[in-house]
Amino acid sequence: MILKDYLSISGQSGLYKFIAQGRNSMIVEHLETKKRTSAFGSAKVSSLEDISIFARPEEVPLAKVFDAIYDREKGGPCPDEKSDISLLRKYFEEILPEYDRERVYDSDLRKIFRWYNILQKLGLLVREEPEKETEKKTDTDKEDTAQQGAEEKKPSEKNPKLLKRPSL
């Protein structure tokens, strides 16, 4: 999943989208209400891309957890965060069996399910497509062709009409 522009702000409910960087704050937009506000430097702002889930042997990025939920639900919503916590834990164990049960709290699980459902409801869950070697080569070939075409279009120093600017 591509999560780089989506933010969580400590003490505020819901998710936000990064809009612009201000002088002493950043401008964010609430995903559900579309209301814009400022997040000041004193607020703890976390990008969903930077959040990881404690697991053994290493942490798992939130994007991979969302991918697993997306695959299991075939793009549909996951269980509601207000469901019984034992059901949420059982569901999460099926999604990520190696998660650290001692360090991942119930509130963390509820946030994960809430965030996934917000993004899913708004149609913002975009799968990250891995680049293939053939695609990389064709992109480079296109760039080389474009550069050659640009070089051919440069005005020639031999033709003075192309170099003169009209007088004002």
C-alpha positions as CSV (number, residue, x, y, z in Angstrom):
1,M,0.0,0.0,0.0
2,I,1.1,3.5,-0.6
3,L,0.7,5.4,2.7
4,K,3.2,8.3,2.5
5,D,0.7,11.2,2.5
6,Y,-1.6,9.9,5.2
7,L,-1.0,11.0,8.8
8,S,-2.1,10.2,12.3
9,I,-2.0,13.1,14.7
10,S,-1.8,12.2,18.4
11,G,-4.8,13.3,20.4
12,Q,-7.0,13.7,17.3
13,S,-9.3,11.1,15.9
14,G,-9.2,9.9,12.3
15,L,-6.6,10.2,9.6
16,Y,-5.3,13.2,7.8
17,K,-3.8,13.9,4.4
18,F,-0.6,16.1,4.1
19,I,-1.4,19.2,2.0
20,A,1.5,21.7,2.5
21,Q,4.3,22.7,4.8
22,G,3.8,26.0,6.6
23,R,6.3,28.1,8.5
24,N,5.7,26.6,12.0
25,S,3.2,24.0,11.1
26,M,1.9,21.8,8.4
27,I,-1.5,22.1,6.7
28,V,-3.4,18.8,6.8
29,E,-6.9,17.8,5.7
30,H,-9.1,15.4,7.6
31,L,-9.9,12.5,5.3
32,E,-13.5,12.1,6.3
33,T,-14.7,15.6,6.9
34,K,-12.3,17.3,4.3
35,K,-11.7,20.1,6.9
36,R,-8.3,21.7,6.6
37,T,-6.4,22.6,9.7
38,S,-2.8,23.2,11.0
39,A,-0.7,20.6,12.8
40,F,1.8,22.5,14.8
41,G,5.3,21.4,15.8
42,S,4.2,20.5,19.3
43,A,1.7,17.8,17.9
44,K,3.0,14.3,17.5
45,V,2.4,13.6,13.8
46,S,3.2,10.2,12.4
47,S,3.1,9.2,8.7
48,L,1.4,5.8,8.2
49,E,4.3,4.9,6.0
50,D,6.7,5.1,9.1
51,I,4.5,3.0,11.4
52,S,5.5,-0.7,11.9
53,I,4.0,-3.5,13.9
54,F,6.1,-5.3,16.5
55,A,6.8,-8.9,15.3
56,R,9.4,-11.6,15.6
57,P,12.1,-11.6,14.2
58,E,11.7,-8.0,12.9
59,E,9.0,-5.3,12.7
60,V,6.5,-5.4,9.8
61,P,5.6,-2.1,8.1
62,L,1.9,-1.1,8.3
63,A,1.7,-1.1,4.5
64,K,2.3,-4.9,4.5
65,V,-0.3,-5.5,7.2
66,F,-2.8,-3.5,5.1
67,D,-1.8,-5.6,2.1
68,A,-2.5,-8.8,4.0
69,I,-5.9,-7.5,5.2
70,Y,-6.7,-6.3,1.6
71,D,-5.9,-9.7,0.2
72,R,-7.9,-11.5,2.8
73,E,-10.9,-9.3,2.4
74,K,-10.6,-9.0,-1.4
75,G,-10.6,-5.2,-1.1
76,G,-13.5,-5.1,1.2
77,P,-13.8,-3.8,4.8
78,C,-12.2,-5.6,7.7
79,P,-13.9,-6.2,11.1
80,D,-15.1,-3.1,12.9
81,E,-12.6,-1.8,15.5
82,K,-15.5,-1.8,18.1
83,S,-15.8,-5.6,17.8
84,D,-14.8,-7.8,20.7
85,I,-11.1,-7.6,21.2
86,S,-10.7,-11.4,21.3
87,L,-12.2,-11.6,17.8
88,L,-9.8,-8.8,16.6
89,R,-6.8,-10.6,18.1
90,K,-7.8,-13.9,16.5
91,Y,-8.3,-12.1,13.1
92,F,-4.9,-10.3,13.4
93,E,-3.2,-13.6,14.3
94,E,-4.4,-15.0,11.0
95,I,-3.2,-11.9,9.1
96,L,0.2,-11.7,10.9
97,P,0.9,-14.8,12.9
98,E,4.4,-13.6,13.9
99,Y,3.2,-10.4,15.6
100,D,4.4,-9.8,19.2
101,R,1.4,-10.3,21.4
102,E,3.0,-8.7,24.4
103,R,4.1,-5.4,22.7
104,V,1.1,-4.9,20.4
105,Y,-1.7,-3.5,22.6
106,D,-5.5,-3.8,22.1
107,S,-5.6,-0.1,21.3
108,D,-3.0,-0.6,18.6
109,L,-5.1,-3.3,17.0
110,R,-8.2,-1.1,17.1
111,K,-6.3,1.7,15.4
112,I,-5.1,-0.6,12.7
113,F,-8.6,-1.8,11.9
114,R,-10.0,1.8,12.1
115,W,-7.4,3.2,9.8
116,Y,-7.8,0.3,7.3
117,N,-11.6,0.8,7.2
118,I,-11.3,4.6,6.8
119,L,-8.9,4.2,3.8
120,Q,-11.0,1.4,2.3
121,K,-14.3,3.3,2.6
122,L,-12.7,6.3,0.8
123,G,-11.1,4.2,-1.9
124,L,-7.6,5.2,-0.9
125,L,-6.0,1.8,-0.6
126,V,-3.7,1.7,-3.5
127,R,-1.5,-1.3,-4.1
128,E,2.1,-0.7,-4.7
129,E,3.1,-2.4,-7.9
130,P,6.7,-3.8,-8.0
131,E,8.7,-2.6,-11.0
132,K,9.7,-5.3,-13.4
133,E,13.1,-5.3,-15.2
134,T,11.4,-5.0,-18.6
135,E,9.5,-1.9,-17.5
136,K,12.7,-0.3,-16.2
137,K,14.4,-0.9,-19.6
138,T,11.5,0.5,-21.6
139,D,11.4,3.6,-19.4
140,T,15.1,4.2,-20.0
141,D,14.7,3.6,-23.7
142,K,11.9,6.2,-23.8
143,E,14.1,8.7,-21.9
144,D,17.0,8.1,-24.3
145,T,14.7,8.6,-27.4
146,A,13.3,11.8,-25.8
147,Q,16.8,13.2,-25.2
148,Q,17.8,12.4,-28.7
149,G,14.7,14.2,-30.1
150,A,15.4,17.2,-27.9
151,E,19.0,17.4,-29.1
152,E,17.8,17.3,-32.7
153,K,15.4,20.2,-32.1
154,K,18.0,22.6,-30.6
155,P,18.6,25.6,-32.8
156,S,21.6,25.4,-35.0
157,E,24.3,28.0,-34.6
158,K,24.7,28.0,-38.4
159,N,21.2,29.4,-38.9
160,P,21.2,33.0,-37.4
161,K,17.4,33.4,-37.9
162,L,16.7,30.8,-35.2
163,L,19.0,32.5,-32.7
164,K,17.7,36.1,-33.1
165,R,15.1,37.4,-30.8
166,P,12.5,39.8,-32.1
167,S,13.0,43.4,-30.9
168,L,10.5,44.9,-28.6
